[in-house]
Amino acid sequence: MTFQFTTQTLSMAYDELASGKEGFRVAVGNFMNAFFLYYVDSRQSLINDPIQMPENPTEEQRGWAAFCAGAAEYLAERYDLQCPAWAHDPAYYMPEPWYTVPNANLAMRKHFQKTAPEAFRHRNVFCDDHVFSNTHPSSREPGNFADLQRRRAEILAALPQAEREAFLAEHNAKMSGKPRIHIIS
């Protein structure tokens, strides 16, 4: 059995989203794995390729194009990369507010309007500010490994000593029998 591994670029994520081949979680999740885990030293190459929007795109295809352009700008700024020229194409701006969650209720829309990073907001695309959150150590996103460790330490520090010791003993006992996964590069 042979496995073929394809590096998920932002352009490929767009193709999957725009064609309906994959949903947000898979298409963007695979891109995030490449960006935060597998290709940390060559992140620029993951955002460089221009997306290929269809000649007569649907609103959803235009929305995902604007989202991907916003993602390229956001990630370039946040991770000291060069924002690719394609991301500034006026075709990747929505004339009306567009939300990454179809049929988002009013509360969710208000939350997205309030928290969407500027790279998305000025394209009239609205998503959560945690859109790229993950625990990969290379991440600078909310919810990254360091953030989780800090929150865990704060929670443990607030527990009475006996509860903290009991929790840690139970946690260590559970973890001692689990196999560890090591990534070899």
N, C-alpha and C positions, 0 to 999 in steps of 0.2 A: 504494500500500500504506500503510495507516494502522496505527500502533502505538498501543495504549492502555496507558499505564503506570499501574499501581495501586500505591500506597504500601503496602508490606507491614507492617502493624501486628502486634503480638504476638497480638492476637485473631485475625487472619487466619492467622497461622502455626499457632495452635491448631486452627482449622477444618481446615486442610490436613493436619495431623498426625492429628487425631481421625478424620477421614473416610478416611484412607489415600490421599488424593489426591496427597500428596507425602510424601517421607521427610524425616528430620531435616535432612540436608544442604541440601536445597532450601528447605524451609519456614523453618528457622531461619537459613540462609544469606541468604535474601532479606531477612528481618527485620534481620539484622546489617548488610547493605549499606545499608538505610534508616537504621538507628540510627547507624552509624559513618561513613557517607559522604554520603548524600543529604539527610538531615534533621537534621543535627547541631544546628541552632538551634531545632528543634521536637521534640526527642526525647520530651518529656513526652507529646505527642499520640500517640506510637507505643505507649505502654504504658497509656494511660488507658481505652480501651474494654474493658469486661468480656468475658471469654471466655464462650461459650455452650455449656456442657456439656449433652449430651443428657439427657433425663429419666431414662433407665435406662442409664447409661454402662457400658461394658466396663471391665475393669481397665486396659487400655491407654489408653482415653480419660480415665479418672480420673488415671492417671499423667501423661499429657501436660498435663492441667489443673493438677496440682500442680507440674509442672515450670514451666509458664508463670507461675503465681503466684510461684514462687520466682525466676524470671527477672525479673519486674516488681520484686520487692523488692530483689534483688541489684543490678540496674541502677540503680534509684532511689537506693539508698545510695551506690553507687560513682560516680554521675555527678551527684550533688546535685539529684536530682529528688524529687518527692513520690510516695511509694508509693501507688498507687491503692487505695481502700478494698476493692474487689472481691478483691484479692490476699490479704486476711486472712480470707476466708470459710473456715470450718472444712471445707467440702466439698473444699477444695483441699489436704488433708493425706492422706497414704496411711497406712492402718492397718498395713501390712507394708512392709518395704523394697522400693523400686521402682527399677530401674536403667534409664537412658536407652538402654543397649545391650542389646537382647533377648538372652537366653541368654549373658550375660557369664560368663566362667569365674571360678573362685574368686580367682585373682590379680587380675583386673580388678575384681571386686567389692571386694576388700580395698583396692585402690588408690582406687577411687571413695569408699569409706567414709572413708578417711583424708584425701582431698583435696577432697571436695565443699564448696563454700562453705556457710556456715551457713544462708543463706536457703533453700537446697535441703535441707540435712541435717535441719533441724527439721521439714520437711514429709515426712521419710522418703523423699526422692528423692535418688538418688545419681548423680552425673556427675563428670566430671573438672574440676579447678579451671581448666582452660584452655578451658572450654566456649564462651566468647565470644572466644577469642584470634583476633587478626587483625592485619594490618600497617597498617590505616588510621591516619593521623597523629592523628586525634581520639580514638584508643583509649587507655585506661589499663590495658588488659588485658595479661597476660603475652604476649609475642610481638609486641607492637606495634612500630611503625616505629622508635621511639627505642631500644627494647630490641634489635631486630635490628642497628641501627647500632652500638650499644655492643658487642654480642657480636662483630660483624665487626671493629671496631677492636681488641678484645682479641686476637682470633685473629691479625690482621695484625701486631700488636705483638710477638707471641710468635714469629713467623717470623724466621729469619735475614734480614738486609737484602737479600741477593741474591735469595732466594726471594720475599720480599715485593715487590720491584721487578718481578720476572718475572711474578708473579701480577697485579699492578696493570696492567702493560703489556698483558698478554693480555686482562684484563677490559675495560680501556678500548678496546682494539681491537675487541672483540666488540660493545661497547655503542655505538660510534660509528656503526655502520651501521644500528642499529635505530630505527624510528620511535618517537617518544614520543607518548603519549596525554595530552592535556590536557583536563581537565574544565572546561567553561565554565558558570558558573552565572548 
